[in-house]
Amino acid sequence: MVPLEEFAVARDDAGVSARAPARRRDVAWSGPWPWAVLAVILVVAGTLAAPQQGPVVDPWGYVPALHDEPSLAWEAPVSADAFWVFSGVVVTRAPDGVTGIDSASGDEIWRLDAEEPTCTSDGVDLTCTNGPDTVQIIDPQSGWARPYEIPGVAAAASVDNDIVAVTAQDVRRVTVSGELVWSRDVAFRLTLGAGPEVLDGMVLMTLIGQSAPGPVLDADTGRTLSVPDAGISPAQLRDGLWRSSDQDAIWLHRRDHPALTLDGWVSWSVTAQDPGLIRAIDEKELNRWRPVAFLPDATLGFLTQREHGPSVLIAEDPATGDELWRTGPEILTFDPPLLGPETFLYSDSSELIALDIPTGGTRWTLTPGDVILDVTSDGERLYVLGETGVIGWDLS
């Protein structure tokens, strides 16, 4: 988990204003241009000219190749507390820097030293702070970083060649050339739990310990968005998927698509083969169970219980509501599950357990031999972040 950062943000729109622009850090070159430097420039130019790959992680947690037991591909011993998967690359974050790992071999392909970086992803690039005054937009495939100077920055995200930054004084959007687009002035102090991330023209941040619910901001103007466009108290569910809410509805904010609005309750761990299958449940149904996984032939959810601990997983026919099967009180999950056509995969922090959706039986288990911090997939492999490294498994 990325360390929490203290910052401040406005509650109303009175503080939307222009300020002195952030400055891109100029780098002066003195002396001759050695051939090695020219070679690096040509490599970087080739990287920039190549077409960018899109996001490879499904925000709904659906993995079509998740079926038979995966085979171990590699283990990369690296100290990290967060990771992201891009096309061909797994990127890890640690207090002393950011590392790129080849997703096919597990070999380290680049590393950037950084001071307590806080990172966000748009599925194509990684945006990380480096110390209190610098933001770097990092190309995951090459590790090439573009540094920009934003005084007091705590976290940032890139959007349409601009940067949305959270600082000790405000939340602001600046162009990469340093021009201020908008800023939100200080009204009270908060703690940043996740983000910022920009999805479908909205700036989303998880705010902890605030005196009022955190807002969703318009990425173009910095003003607060409200019903019917968004709710309040946004929270990140997966890479590329956020949730906001009000008393009567849930908004699921997703990358490259308009928000999905549902009347009723939706799980924080929601996963689906198709988002059109997701349905919200009312308070009466919530007293019985909490659906988390949606497929055409089955809906899976946990029996509602007041005490913490292992729970019962239930499968129902979405057309009739008939119960198909249920497990014993043995399911304990620590991360949002992943879903295959007939496989429900969850982590209990020490093992990955794959259940057979048609029967409810266990298909297979994986034991990394480490505490599981996070699990994700790019559709070709399954990746697990542990306390001592990253492990990749090939999907069949």
Secondary structure as UniProt FT lines:
FT   STRAND          5..9
FT   TURN            14..15
FT   STRAND          16..17
FT   HELIX           35..49
FT   TURN            59..60
FT   TURN            64..65
FT   STRAND          71..76
FT   STRAND          82..86
FT   TURN            87..88
FT   STRAND          89..94
FT   TURN            95..96
FT   STRAND          97..102
FT   TURN            103..105
FT   STRAND          108..113
FT   STRAND          119..121
FT   STRAND          126..129
FT   STRAND          134..138
FT   TURN            140..142
FT   STRAND          145..149
FT   TURN            151..152
FT   STRAND          153..159
FT   TURN            160..161
FT   STRAND          162..167
FT   STRAND          171..175
FT   TURN            176..177
FT   STRAND          180..184
FT   STRAND          188..199
FT   TURN            200..201
FT   STRAND          202..208
FT   STRAND          216..218
FT   TURN            219..221
FT   STRAND          224..225
FT   TURN            227..229
FT   STRAND          232..238
FT   TURN            239..240
FT   STRAND          241..245
FT   STRAND          249..254
FT   TURN            255..256
FT   STRAND          257..263
FT   TURN            268..269
FT   STRAND          271..272
FT   HELIX           275..277
FT   HELIX           283..286
FT   TURN            287..288
FT   STRAND          289..294
FT   STRAND          299..303
FT   STRAND          313..316
FT   TURN            318..320
FT   STRAND          323..326
FT   STRAND          338..339
FT   STRAND          343..347
FT   STRAND          352..356
FT   TURN            357..359
FT   STRAND          362..366
FT   STRAND          372..377
FT   STRAND          381..386
FT   STRAND          390..394
//
